[in-house]
Structures are given as C-alpha cells and as structure tokens.
Amino acid sequence: LVIALLELFWELFHRLEREFPSGDQHSVDVHRGIVAALRSHDPSAMMRAMDAHFDGIRRSLDSRRSTA
C-alpha cells in the first residue's frame, strides 16, 4: 500500500511540477525541517514538519485553483 501511494504521489507530482515556481526557497526550508525532525527522533517534531509540508502544498494548490 505504501509503495502504491508513493508511486501515485510521484506521478501526480511530475504532472504538476511545471505549475510550481522554480527555486522555491520555502520548499527547501520545509524539507530541511522534515530531515531535522527525522534526525531528532522526535515524533511530535516530525508530525509538525509534515503538517507544515502538506499545509504548504494545500495552499499552493488552492491558490492555483482560485486563479484558474
């Protein structure tokens, strides 16, 4: 199931990636936060980092949807 979900994610990501701005520093910072949370072995920090990551994706998609 996890592999199927990851494959679906990457398929959708590649379909949408041209819609996202290149050189997006926010995305770099969010992913660095995820790596730091993983390294800390802190489940709460990991949940916060993932929430921040998906909130950013939702906002980005919502803004594109409202301008379409």
PyMOL commands that place a pseudoatom at each C-alpha (Angstrom):
pseudoatom trace, name=CA, resn=LEU, resi=1, chain=A, elem=C, hetatm=0, pos=[0.000, 0.000, 0.000]
pseudoatom trace, name=CA, resn=VAL, resi=2, chain=A, elem=C, hetatm=0, pos=[2.764, 2.436, 0.921]
pseudoatom trace, name=CA, resn=ILE, resi=3, chain=A, elem=C, hetatm=0, pos=[4.619, 1.781, -2.313]
pseudoatom trace, name=CA, resn=ALA, resi=4, chain=A, elem=C, hetatm=0, pos=[1.430, 2.274, -4.342]
pseudoatom trace, name=CA, resn=LEU, resi=5, chain=A, elem=C, hetatm=0, pos=[0.751, 5.572, -2.546]
pseudoatom trace, name=CA, resn=LEU, resi=6, chain=A, elem=C, hetatm=0, pos=[4.297, 6.783, -3.154]
pseudoatom trace, name=CA, resn=GLU, resi=7, chain=A, elem=C, hetatm=0, pos=[4.069, 5.874, -6.829]
pseudoatom trace, name=CA, resn=LEU, resi=8, chain=A, elem=C, hetatm=0, pos=[0.783, 7.773, -7.093]
pseudoatom trace, name=CA, resn=PHE, resi=9, chain=A, elem=C, hetatm=0, pos=[2.288, 10.761, -5.307]
pseudoatom trace, name=CA, resn=TRP, resi=10, chain=A, elem=C, hetatm=0, pos=[5.255, 10.917, -7.680]
pseudoatom trace, name=CA, resn=GLU, resi=11, chain=A, elem=C, hetatm=0, pos=[3.050, 10.503, -10.727]
pseudoatom trace, name=CA, resn=LEU, resi=12, chain=A, elem=C, hetatm=0, pos=[0.906, 13.442, -9.599]
pseudoatom trace, name=CA, resn=PHE, resi=13, chain=A, elem=C, hetatm=0, pos=[3.947, 15.451, -8.590]
pseudoatom trace, name=CA, resn=HIS, resi=14, chain=A, elem=C, hetatm=0, pos=[5.515, 15.088, -12.018]
pseudoatom trace, name=CA, resn=ARG, resi=15, chain=A, elem=C, hetatm=0, pos=[2.248, 16.075, -13.686]
pseudoatom trace, name=CA, resn=LEU, resi=16, chain=A, elem=C, hetatm=0, pos=[2.004, 19.219, -11.538]
pseudoatom trace, name=CA, resn=GLU, resi=17, chain=A, elem=C, hetatm=0, pos=[5.659, 20.175, -11.100]
pseudoatom trace, name=CA, resn=ARG, resi=18, chain=A, elem=C, hetatm=0, pos=[5.656, 22.614, -14.005]
pseudoatom trace, name=CA, resn=GLU, resi=19, chain=A, elem=C, hetatm=0, pos=[2.946, 24.540, -12.101]
pseudoatom trace, name=CA, resn=PHE, resi=20, chain=A, elem=C, hetatm=0, pos=[5.212, 25.184, -9.131]
pseudoatom trace, name=CA, resn=PRO, resi=21, chain=A, elem=C, hetatm=0, pos=[7.716, 28.039, -9.118]
pseudoatom trace, name=CA, resn=SER, resi=22, chain=A, elem=C, hetatm=0, pos=[11.323, 27.023, -9.615]
pseudoatom trace, name=CA, resn=GLY, resi=23, chain=A, elem=C, hetatm=0, pos=[13.812, 27.801, -6.884]
pseudoatom trace, name=CA, resn=ASP, resi=24, chain=A, elem=C, hetatm=0, pos=[11.120, 27.854, -4.209]
pseudoatom trace, name=CA, resn=GLN, resi=25, chain=A, elem=C, hetatm=0, pos=[13.121, 28.529, -1.015]
pseudoatom trace, name=CA, resn=HIS, resi=26, chain=A, elem=C, hetatm=0, pos=[10.092, 27.790, 1.160]
pseudoatom trace, name=CA, resn=SER, resi=27, chain=A, elem=C, hetatm=0, pos=[10.014, 24.209, -0.154]
pseudoatom trace, name=CA, resn=VAL, resi=28, chain=A, elem=C, hetatm=0, pos=[13.712, 23.812, 0.564]
pseudoatom trace, name=CA, resn=ASP, resi=29, chain=A, elem=C, hetatm=0, pos=[13.218, 25.064, 4.132]
pseudoatom trace, name=CA, resn=VAL, resi=30, chain=A, elem=C, hetatm=0, pos=[10.211, 22.801, 4.741]
pseudoatom trace, name=CA, resn=HIS, resi=31, chain=A, elem=C, hetatm=0, pos=[12.113, 19.734, 3.540]
pseudoatom trace, name=CA, resn=ARG, resi=32, chain=A, elem=C, hetatm=0, pos=[15.103, 20.652, 5.698]
pseudoatom trace, name=CA, resn=GLY, resi=33, chain=A, elem=C, hetatm=0, pos=[12.695, 20.794, 8.649]
pseudoatom trace, name=CA, resn=ILE, resi=34, chain=A, elem=C, hetatm=0, pos=[11.480, 17.290, 7.837]
pseudoatom trace, name=CA, resn=VAL, resi=35, chain=A, elem=C, hetatm=0, pos=[15.052, 15.979, 7.729]
pseudoatom trace, name=CA, resn=ALA, resi=36, chain=A, elem=C, hetatm=0, pos=[15.883, 17.706, 11.032]
pseudoatom trace, name=CA, resn=ALA, resi=37, chain=A, elem=C, hetatm=0, pos=[12.788, 16.180, 12.653]
pseudoatom trace, name=CA, resn=LEU, resi=38, chain=A, elem=C, hetatm=0, pos=[13.753, 12.727, 11.408]
pseudoatom trace, name=CA, resn=ARG, resi=39, chain=A, elem=C, hetatm=0, pos=[17.243, 13.125, 12.773]
pseudoatom trace, name=CA, resn=SER, resi=40, chain=A, elem=C, hetatm=0, pos=[15.902, 14.238, 16.159]
pseudoatom trace, name=CA, resn=HIS, resi=41, chain=A, elem=C, hetatm=0, pos=[13.852, 11.022, 16.515]
pseudoatom trace, name=CA, resn=ASP, resi=42, chain=A, elem=C, hetatm=0, pos=[11.044, 13.245, 17.862]
pseudoatom trace, name=CA, resn=PRO, resi=43, chain=A, elem=C, hetatm=0, pos=[7.635, 12.036, 16.648]
pseudoatom trace, name=CA, resn=SER, resi=44, chain=A, elem=C, hetatm=0, pos=[5.949, 15.329, 17.592]
pseudoatom trace, name=CA, resn=ALA, resi=45, chain=A, elem=C, hetatm=0, pos=[8.504, 17.332, 15.611]
pseudoatom trace, name=CA, resn=MET, resi=46, chain=A, elem=C, hetatm=0, pos=[8.018, 15.002, 12.662]
pseudoatom trace, name=CA, resn=MET, resi=47, chain=A, elem=C, hetatm=0, pos=[4.241, 15.484, 12.747]
pseudoatom trace, name=CA, resn=ARG, resi=48, chain=A, elem=C, hetatm=0, pos=[4.660, 19.275, 12.878]
pseudoatom trace, name=CA, resn=ALA, resi=49, chain=A, elem=C, hetatm=0, pos=[7.122, 19.190, 9.980]
pseudoatom trace, name=CA, resn=MET, resi=50, chain=A, elem=C, hetatm=0, pos=[4.807, 17.036, 7.863]
pseudoatom trace, name=CA, resn=ASP, resi=51, chain=A, elem=C, hetatm=0, pos=[1.803, 19.211, 8.726]
pseudoatom trace, name=CA, resn=ALA, resi=52, chain=A, elem=C, hetatm=0, pos=[3.758, 22.288, 7.603]
pseudoatom trace, name=CA, resn=HIS, resi=53, chain=A, elem=C, hetatm=0, pos=[4.736, 20.492, 4.413]
pseudoatom trace, name=CA, resn=PHE, resi=54, chain=A, elem=C, hetatm=0, pos=[1.213, 19.448, 3.461]
pseudoatom trace, name=CA, resn=ASP, resi=55, chain=A, elem=C, hetatm=0, pos=[-0.300, 22.790, 4.522]
pseudoatom trace, name=CA, resn=GLY, resi=56, chain=A, elem=C, hetatm=0, pos=[2.061, 24.473, 2.064]
pseudoatom trace, name=CA, resn=ILE, resi=57, chain=A, elem=C, hetatm=0, pos=[1.026, 22.098, -0.705]
pseudoatom trace, name=CA, resn=ARG, resi=58, chain=A, elem=C, hetatm=0, pos=[-2.660, 22.683, 0.035]
pseudoatom trace, name=CA, resn=ARG, resi=59, chain=A, elem=C, hetatm=0, pos=[-2.219, 26.480, -0.014]
pseudoatom trace, name=CA, resn=SER, resi=60, chain=A, elem=C, hetatm=0, pos=[-0.303, 26.312, -3.273]
pseudoatom trace, name=CA, resn=LEU, resi=61, chain=A, elem=C, hetatm=0, pos=[-2.914, 24.139, -4.948]
pseudoatom trace, name=CA, resn=ASP, resi=62, chain=A, elem=C, hetatm=0, pos=[-5.773, 26.255, -3.586]
pseudoatom trace, name=CA, resn=SER, resi=63, chain=A, elem=C, hetatm=0, pos=[-4.202, 29.453, -4.921]
pseudoatom trace, name=CA, resn=ARG, resi=64, chain=A, elem=C, hetatm=0, pos=[-3.749, 27.890, -8.356]
pseudoatom trace, name=CA, resn=ARG, resi=65, chain=A, elem=C, hetatm=0, pos=[-7.311, 26.610, -8.329]
pseudoatom trace, name=CA, resn=SER, resi=66, chain=A, elem=C, hetatm=0, pos=[-8.708, 30.052, -7.471]
pseudoatom trace, name=CA, resn=THR, resi=67, chain=A, elem=C, hetatm=0, pos=[-6.817, 31.700, -10.343]
pseudoatom trace, name=CA, resn=ALA, resi=68, chain=A, elem=C, hetatm=0, pos=[-7.810, 29.038, -12.885]
for i in range(1, 68): cmd.bond("trace and resi %d" % i, "trace and resi %d" % (i + 1))
show_as sticks, trace
zoom trace
